[in-house]
Amino acid sequence: MGSRAEPPRRVRWRGPALALAVGAAVVAFFLALPEPGEERLAPPAPGFVVRDVRLFDGERMHDAATVVMRDGRVVEAGPGVAAPGDLPVIEGRGRTLMPGLIDAHVHTWGDALAESLNFGVTTVLDMFSDPGPHQVLRRTREALSPRAHADKFSAGQLATAPGGHGTQFGVSVDTLTTPAQAPAWVDARLAEGSDFIKIVYEPRTAEGLGPPFPSIDRATLGALVAATQARQRLAVVHVSRHIPAQEALEAGADGLVHVHVDRVADATLVQLARERGAFVTPALAVIAGFDPTPPPAGQPREPERLAADPAVRPFLTPEQRRGLTDPPRTKLVMFRLDTALASVRALHEGGVQILAGSDAPNPGTAHGASLHHELELLVRAGLTPIEALRAATSAPAQRFGLADRGRIAPGQRADLLLVAGDPSLDIRATRAIERIWKNGSPVERRRYPEAP
Amino acid sequence: MNLPALLWAETAAEWRKAWRQPAFAIPTLVLPLAFYGLFGIVLARPGGGNAAYLMATYGVFASLGPALFAFGAGIAHERETGQMALKQVSPLPVPVVLGAKLLTCLGFTGIVVLALYALAAWGGGVALPREAWLALALVHALAAVPLGLLGLAVGLSFRSSAAMGVTNLLFMALAVLGGLWIPVFLFPAWMQAISLAMPTFHLAELALAGSGRAIAGSVATHAAAVAGFTLAFAAAVALAWRRAHR
């Protein structure tokens, strides 16, 4: 044995000395490891100017505006603003500068936030996903450092009954069944980092008709809404049918995150939503994705048409292309785009605030791209293009309390989109993206080659 | 020589031997770091928020390599080439031989795990509370015990060529089905059922809990499962030891 050749005298001091040195190095290493709050964040981009551009500021259009960005924020915006000499200037003539889009209904995992940003969606409202990644991302969300992904505000886990909607996706869900559990349930979500609360309400009718899975009851819904609002957070509700939608509004829900699909919204529902000041995020894109009605001969299905759009297609990942073009595997006979469009028309005309959300990445939808589809569908439902743009910028920012997003004004985060043409004339111009900025830093758009 | 000095000398010899075997050192040191670098950092699109999750599970993967390859394939090789017999005829207590191997294994695990933390912290932007870093290190280091015992059982039960095959198979199964590369919740239900039988799955869940993540089961259940696996593997080692030296 080699060790026997070594004099024992050496062994006696070398061992402990080495152990001590290694131990000290390990302790020093652990002390150097970063703790939350010690993340290394790059400084914000210095700034730039967009000159002589058509400006949608989140509320209305302005012609021939100049917008000045510094250190990740907008510092000046409007017609008659002079460009400072020290910043690079981008000529905006013939183009429209608008706030980065906000998708008010998504579910994120994997590459979702990068895919969203690739289409100019700079902020998403996540209506249910694993709270783990969210806890990490929300720590640096307010920073103005350059980022290659959209920011996320999230419900985290959703409120549903054991075996109810939301439990089928593999993400572990803390379920509940009684009103008494509601306050602790809401507290647990807020401790997990949820920014707002999402509740699934899919009860059966008195005759026992309805979805083939359980739901929380009306009393539990009411208790959840009350507990959430008592903690100064928003309570939003997933419904798919008219009567539950009405009951959710009566319970005081801040918003419905789907338009119901079983029949067209009647005057009672519209009036209730308006009087309660609730918003509706119809997520028409996902209804179009599930609609089993065959399109007219020779016409593509709605999501296929989006995937074929030359302004959209090169920027879709191969998986996103498949998600849009594959026929849905689940047959949901209730999902009729025409019915949903008629309901949105009724709600909008009745004065109910509409938010734009895609429900990506459900079948027939793709992160980022489907919000542009949603804008087109909202215009088809009777919103003006400007109203549709508000539904994807200032309106969700205002409803969800996102203070520095959704508008272009001094102090706002420089999440921006420069598009060719004028989306107030043709809403599909939002897809003709020329540049994207996140926190005032340019975003390199990713193109994906066609499969051979 | 007293016992600690013997153990020190034997460990030093084992340590030197391990470093001189690229077949052991390279896969155990480089593989976890390269995989984490690839899947946790390079191929991860921004905004996934998974760098800390993957660090927790890849840390178990990092302790899997030394444990299985040092003990599994390594011991079978030493038995076949007569090195083990030589040690047994020398006046060296058996616990010292195995203890030196375990310490070497822990040393390797320590190096890989610390390198992984450095890569995750300064390459992947992972920031955790100090107690979470320590909890992770505890789980990742202690993972070497059940996994080392499993490797030992394999090394004592199979001939060298067979042991290499079995070790590789176990290595893959424990990594994949344990959810060390891909989260178990993405598996179909039948694969998730198999995952429950993997000690690495329970170790990974403990690591995730240590890192501050909410896990589906309770820490006590997973800890009990790990303890159960440790006992079972220890029994298998005792049995294999008797059979191998009858």
Interface residues (C-beta under 8 A of the other chain):
Chain A: M1 G2 S3 R4 E6 P8 V11 R12 G15 V26 F29 F30 L33 P34 E35 P36 G37 E38 E39 R40 W109 G110 D111 A112 L113 A114 E115 L117 P131 G132 P133 H134 Q135 V136 L137 R139 R147 A148 H149 A150 K152 G170 V171 S172 E192
Chain B: M1 A5 W8 A9 E10 A12 A13 R16 R45 P46 G47 G48 G49 N50 A51 A52 Y53 S90 G110 L114 Y117 A118 A121 W122 G125 V126 A127 L128 P129 R130 W133 L134 A137 F185 L186 G212 R213 A214 I215 A216
